[in-house]
C-alpha cells in the first residue's frame, strides 16, 4: 500500500501544467511525457472500391476436343444458281482477337457475300502418287500363238546301260495245222532278275469241223506257262460245224519272276479244259510274230 501511494505522488509531480499566453500554449513542465501501454486493436475497416481489371494473361494450352454435337436438321433447298456463272462460293474474313479455347469463333452466316472473283490459274502438277495395291487376279487369258522354234540343243551325255530298252521281235510266214503243241518259239536274253517280260503274239488263228468245240492258244517261257501272276492265253469256241471263220489273233501280257539269261518264249496250241480234241490251225495265209520286251517291274 505504501509503495502504491509513493507511485501516485510521483505521477502527480510529473504531470505538466500548461498556461495560455495569448494564442500560444506554453508548457510549464519541462519533463517529457512517457509512452503509455498499447491500446486494443480496432475493428476492420470497410472494403475498398474494386480495382481495375488486370492485363490479359498468357494464352492457355488447347483443350481436349469435345464430342461431336447432334446432327442438325436438313436445311432447305437453296436457290438455283445462274447458268452464266455456275461457280457458287463464299468467303468470310475478319480481324479480331478471340482467346476462347472451346466454342464457335465466328458464325459465317453473319458474313456478307462478296462478288465472285476471277477464275484462278491452273496449279502445278502434284507429285506422282505411290503405286496402288495389287488388284484381284484376273481371268485366264486366251492362249497365245506358239513362239518361234528354239535353236537346236547340245548333244546330251551318253545314257547308261540301265536306260537301254531290251526287246526282240521274231516273225515268220508259214501255216501250222497241228492241234496240240509248240507252234513257234523265240530265244531272248534277259539281263536282270528284277524285271518283267512283255510278250505279244499277232497272227491268224482258226477252228473248224466240229460242234461246241474249243481251242486254246497260250504263251510259254522255257516250256512252262507264266505263274507271275497268271497264264497269258486266248481261246476260240464255235457252236456248230458249219463255222469256218479265220480270225486275227492278238495275245498280249506281262510275266514276272523269270530269271535272267537265255529264255525261250513260245506260242502254243492246245485243248480247252473240259473239251476234247478238235481241228485247230495257226498262221493261215498271213505273217505271224512274237514281240518280247524286258521292262521294269509293275508298281
MOCOR-V206441 format. One record per residue. N is the residue number from 1. RES is the residue in one small letter. PHI is phi in whole degrees, 0 to 359 (999 if undefined). BURIAL is # if it has 24 or more other C-alpha atoms within 12 Angstrom, else .. Layout:
N;RES;PHI;BURIAL + N;RES;PHI;BURIAL
This chain:
1;x;999;. + 2;x;295;. + 3;x;295;. + 4;x;294;. + 5;x;291;. + 6;x;298;. + 7;x;294;. + 8;x;293;. + 9;x;295;. + 10;x;293;. + 11;x;295;. + 12;x;292;. + 13;x;289;. + 14;x;273;. + 15;x;285;. + 16;x;274;. + 17;x;238;. + 18;x;250;. + 19;x;230;. + 20;x;255;. + 21;x;243;. + 22;x;66;. + 23;x;263;. + 24;x;243;. + 25;x;265;. + 26;x;246;. + 27;x;281;. + 28;x;263;. + 29;x;244;. + 30;x;284;. + 31;x;278;. + 32;x;287;. + 33;x;286;. + 34;x;274;. + 35;x;286;. + 36;x;281;. + 37;x;289;. + 38;x;299;. + 39;x;280;. + 40;x;287;. + 41;x;300;. + 42;x;279;. + 43;x;287;. + 44;x;297;. + 45;x;284;. + 46;x;287;. + 47;x;300;. + 48;x;283;. + 49;x;291;. + 50;x;301;. + 51;x;284;. + 52;x;288;. + 53;x;300;. + 54;x;288;. + 55;x;290;. + 56;x;298;. + 57;x;286;. + 58;x;295;. + 59;x;293;. + 60;x;284;. + 61;x;290;. + 62;x;292;. + 63;x;283;. + 64;x;291;. + 65;x;297;. + 66;x;282;. + 67;x;292;. + 68;x;300;. + 69;x;285;. + 70;x;295;. + 71;x;295;. + 72;x;285;. + 73;x;289;. + 74;x;301;. + 75;x;285;. + 76;x;288;. + 77;x;293;. + 78;x;287;. + 79;x;289;. + 80;x;289;. + 81;x;286;. + 82;x;286;. + 83;x;290;. + 84;x;286;. + 85;x;221;. + 86;x;289;. + 87;x;286;. + 88;x;228;. + 89;x;211;. + 90;x;208;. + 91;x;228;. + 92;x;244;. + 93;x;226;. + 94;x;206;. + 95;x;241;. + 96;x;200;. + 97;x;267;. + 98;x;220;. + 99;x;263;. + 100;x;292;. + 101;x;264;. + 102;x;222;. + 103;x;126;. + 104;x;287;. + 105;x;276;. + 106;x;209;. + 107;x;269;. + 108;x;294;. + 109;x;290;. + 110;x;274;. + 111;x;279;. + 112;x;275;. + 113;x;281;. + 114;x;275;. + 115;x;287;. + 116;x;301;. + 117;x;277;. + 118;x;286;. + 119;x;300;. + 120;x;284;. + 121;x;283;. + 122;x;296;. + 123;x;285;. + 124;x;290;. + 125;x;298;. + 126;x;287;. + 127;x;292;. + 128;x;301;. + 129;x;286;. + 130;x;289;. + 131;x;298;. + 132;x;286;. + 133;x;290;. + 134;x;298;. + 135;x;282;. + 136;x;295;. + 137;x;296;. + 138;x;281;. + 139;x;289;. + 140;x;294;. + 141;x;282;. + 142;x;292;. + 143;x;295;. + 144;x;283;. + 145;x;289;. + 146;x;300;. + 147;x;285;. + 148;x;291;. + 149;x;292;. + 150;x;283;. + 151;x;291;. + 152;x;294;. + 153;x;284;. + 154;x;288;. + 155;x;293;. + 156;x;285;. + 157;x;292;. + 158;x;293;. + 159;x;287;. + 160;x;277;. + 161;x;294;. + 162;x;292;. + 163;x;272;. + 164;x;283;. + 165;x;282;. + 166;x;244;. + 167;x;214;. + 168;x;205;# + 169;x;231;. + 170;x;244;# + 171;x;234;. + 172;x;203;# + 173;x;235;. + 174;x;198;. + 175;x;259;. + 176;x;229;# + 177;x;261;# + 178;x;293;# + 179;x;262;# + 180;x;216;# + 181;x;127;# + 182;x;282;# + 183;x;273;# + 184;x;198;# + 185;x;227;# + 186;x;218;# + 187;x;278;# + 188;x;223;# + 189;x;264;. + 190;x;270;# + 191;x;264;# + 192;x;215;. + 193;x;283;. + 194;x;263;. + 195;x;226;# + 196;x;241;# + 197;x;246;# + 198;x;258;# + 199;x;234;# + 200;x;230;# + 201;x;248;# + 202;x;230;# + 203;x;172;# + 204;x;272;# + 205;x;233;# + 206;x;210;# + 207;x;221;# + 208;x;204;# + 209;x;76;. + 210;x;208;. + 211;x;242;. + 212;x;49;. + 213;x;242;# + 214;x;212;# + 215;x;232;# + 216;x;232;# + 217;x;246;# + 218;x;210;# + 219;x;259;# + 220;x;235;# + 221;x;236;# + 222;x;55;. + 223;x;86;. + 224;x;243;. + 225;x;285;# + 226;x;291;# + 227;x;238;. + 228;x;230;. + 229;x;261;. + 230;x;217;. + 231;x;300;. + 232;x;253;# + 233;x;207;# + 234;x;205;# + 235;x;233;# + 236;x;233;# + 237;x;232;# + 238;x;233;# + 239;x;265;. + 240;x;215;. + 241;x;280;. + 242;x;277;. + 243;x;284;. + 244;x;213;. + 245;x;275;. + 246;x;252;. + 247;x;247;# + 248;x;287;. + 249;x;257;# + 250;x;219;# + 251;x;239;# + 252;x;213;# + 253;x;182;# + 254;x;245;# + 255;x;223;# + 256;x;249;# + 257;x;63;. + 258;x;248;# + 259;x;293;. + 260;x;285;. + 261;x;113;. + 262;x;286;. + 263;x;230;# + 264;x;260;# + 265;x;257;# + 266;x;229;# + 267;x;255;# + 268;x;234;# + 269;x;234;# + 270;x;197;# + 271;x;271;# + 272;x;284;# + 273;x;301;. + 274;x;90;. + 275;x;238;. + 276;x;280;. + 277;x;285;# + 278;x;211;# + 279;x;270;# + 280;x;250;# + 281;x;211;# + 282;x;230;# + 283;x;79;# + 284;x;287;# + 285;x;51;. + 286;x;202;. + 287;x;271;. + 288;x;250;# + 289;x;210;# + 290;x;242;# + 291;x;247;# + 292;x;235;# + 293;x;219;# + 294;x;271;# + 295;x;228;# + 296;x;297;# + 297;x;297;. + 298;x;292;. + 299;x;291;.
